[in-house]
Structure formats: structure tokens, C-alpha cells
Amino acid sequence: MIQRTFTTQSDRLERQESARSGFSLLELLLALALTAVVSILIGGLVQLFLVNETRGRDSVRQAQMARAILNMIAEDVRTTVRYYPYDTSGLDQMLGNAMNNATGGALGALTGAAGGGAAGGAGAVGAGAGGNPGSSGSANPPASAAGGSPGANGSASGGSGAGAAAGSGGMSGGLGGSAAGGMGGGAGSGSMAGAEGAAAGPTVIPPGIFGSASSIEIDVSRLPRPDEYVIQPGNMNTGSLGDMPSDIKTVGYYVQAPRSDGVQDPLASLTSQIANSSAGSTAGQSGGLVRRSLDRAVTQFAYEMGNSDQLIRTGEIIAPEVLGIDFSYFGANGWQTEWDSTSLGLPSVVKVTIAMQRESSARTNPMSPGISLSTLNNSMIQEYGIELYSMNILIPGAALLASPAGATSGGTSSNGMSSLGL
């Protein structure tokens, strides 16, 4: 009996323990809620990590692109053609004196010899510029001795032309001597005037840097690449200018607003949606940072002929992500927003600033290129997610060059850029 009772109680305990080994409905609900909360937290942390990683990767890629663009501009600025004006005043003076002596002396000697011979035959002795008395001359000696040979008939006025070769004209002598001196002096003056006229020549715009706050043109000296030794004809479809092989190129930088009549980007259809939205490449319009490299003679001729339509269609869009660009120049008068090498020479430092939009902001709130950096404020920078990148480009040896004296700023390529609205 006792054993049966004990067995019944043990069975009852076993049944109670088996019933307590499971979870109740409330415990299951609480467990599921905690699992959901933990999963949401972990998912949020993972998403935040991925967003930060993507943003950092985009920022690094954008910084690398900005560095590459600034380095390209810096390389062109540092290879600017240095203009060293050559002083030819001493050479002109030496050549002028030699020409005067040779021309005046020869003409004076010939004419003076003839005149002196006639005067000697009449018995008149001039106080010419040198010469010894002839065999049939008068007893009066000559007044001076500046060289020269006696005339055919022994007259002392044969050397007056040689004295006039220095530009003194005729001297007091016989009639023939005075005439010879006058002719010699006249010949010398005419030769000098001709030499000065040949040395003056036409006015040529010197190479250098011509730019404003939003655009720049640089005359660079660089050996052509192997593919640049072939003449590139102009494109009749796009209206762009052709180019020719040269070691001096005019390189220009500016940001083009989206337009259908400017430089077109042939890769616009292959770029990403972000690049298209940031560049405004919709409805056949292209915009972004434009680089134009043409032979300097071709560029100057285009400005002289007023080929503005062809100039704004020539070049290539190297960075559609660039929204704006700003240039400032440091010289003898401090920082300036415009520069003209014709009157100012080369600047010592060129500061370049470019504006780019973050990719995350370009997806949601795109901004078209062509903006002026002077109009940007903190609210616009925060709203559109704009990043600014700057570089100070030092031109070695620019401070050692003297500024052109008496030069004017008219007819420069910077005026041409302004006329294009760039």
C-alpha cells in the first residue's frame, strides 16, 4: 500500500515537471518582441555602417577627382611660356653707326673728290675735314684733318664727305666740299631712319596668362604627343575649330552651363545617372568643366576673325561633376580677380577653387553647373551638399621677370573670353 502511494506521488511529480518544462504564450510573445527589437537595432547599425561607408567612399572618390583636376590645371599653369623681352637698343645703335659711317663716308668721299677736284683747279682751297694739299693746290693748309684723301687735282676738300659721315653735315670749305658733306650727312640720316623703322615692326601680343574670375587662358610650351603631330581638321557637324602640330598651345579652362550650342559630351549617354543629373545633360544639353587646347596661332586668329561660335564649340568636357570654378591671381599689387600678361607679366601665384556636389545630394537635389562661386553661401552649401576644393599654384621664377613697360591691355585673349560670355 505504501509502495503504491509512493508510486502515485512520483508520477504526479513527473507530470508536473513535464508540464513546467514548456513556455507559456506570454513568454513566447515577450521572446519574439525582444528578438524583433534586437534585429531592428542590428539592422539599423548595419545600414548606418553601410551608409557611412558609401558616403566615405564617395567623398574619397570625389576628392581624388578634384585633386586630379587641380593637378591638371597646375601642370598647365607651371608650363606657361616665359616672355623675356630682348633689348636691341645697343645693337640698333651699333648697326646704325656702322651704316652711317659706311654709307656717308663712301658717298661723301666720292662726291667730295669730284667737287674738290673742281675747286682745286680754280685755285680755291677749302677748309675741309682733312686731306693733304694736292700737287697743284694752294699754299693755304687745310683747317682740320679728319681723314680723307686729296682730290684728283690736289684739292683739300676731298675729305669733307668723310667728316660728314658722322652726321655733322657739310663743313666750311670749298663749294665742292660743302656739297659733299651735305650729301654724306643726308645719306647717314636716311640709313638710321630706315634701321629704326625696320626694328619697330608690328605689335605682337606676348604669350602668358590671360584670365578672369571664371575663366583662364594659358600659353603653354610643351612638346607634342605622338598623336598630336597630325593635323586635326575642324568638325563641320559640331562647328569646332581644327588644330595643327605646335609646341606652343593656348589652353583654356571654364565651366559651361548646360547648353546645346556649346561643347558636347559624347560620353553623356554612357555616364551614370548621378553624373547626368549633376551635369544637367538632359534634352541634348551638356555642361561641366571644359578644357580647350589649340595652337596659339589658331586661337589668336580665331579671336581676330571673331569666330566666337566656333570657339565655344571647341574643346572637351573633362569633368561634368564640376559646378563652378574660380581663379584669383597674386602679383605685385596683391590678389586680383583679372590678369593680363601683356601689361602685368606673369603672376606669382594662381589660386584655383572648384565646386562639386556630393553624389548623395545629387541623387535627391541635383544642381546644374555654371554657378558663380561668389554667390554661394552657407545655406546653399548645406542644402545642395557642395564641396569646395582649392589649390595655390606657384609659378617658379615669375617674380624675377620684369613687367612689360608701356604695354597696353587691348587686344588680349581675355577680352575674347569676355566677349564669349565665359
Secondary structure, 3 states (H helix, E strand, C coil): CHHHHHHHHHHHHHHHHHHHCCCCHHHHHHHHHHHHHHHHHHHHHHHHHHHHHHHHHHHHHHHHHHHHHHHHHHHHHHCECCCCCCCCHHHHHHHHHHHHHHHHHHHHHHHHHHHHHHHHHHCCCCCCECCCCCCCCCCCCCCECCCCCCCCCCCHHHHHHHHHHHHHCCCCCCHHHHHHHHHHHHHHHHHHHHHHHHHHCCCCCCCCEEECCCEEEEEEECCCCHHHCCCECCECCCCECCECCCCEEEEEEEEEEEECCCCCCCCCCCCCHHHHHHHCCCCCCEEEEEEEEEEHHHHHHHHHHCCHHHHCCCCEEEECCEEEEEEEEEECCEEECCEEHHHHCCCCEEEEEEEEECHHHHHHCCCCCCCCHHHCCHHHHHHHCEEEEEEEEECCCHHHCCCCCCCCCCCCHHHHHHHCCC
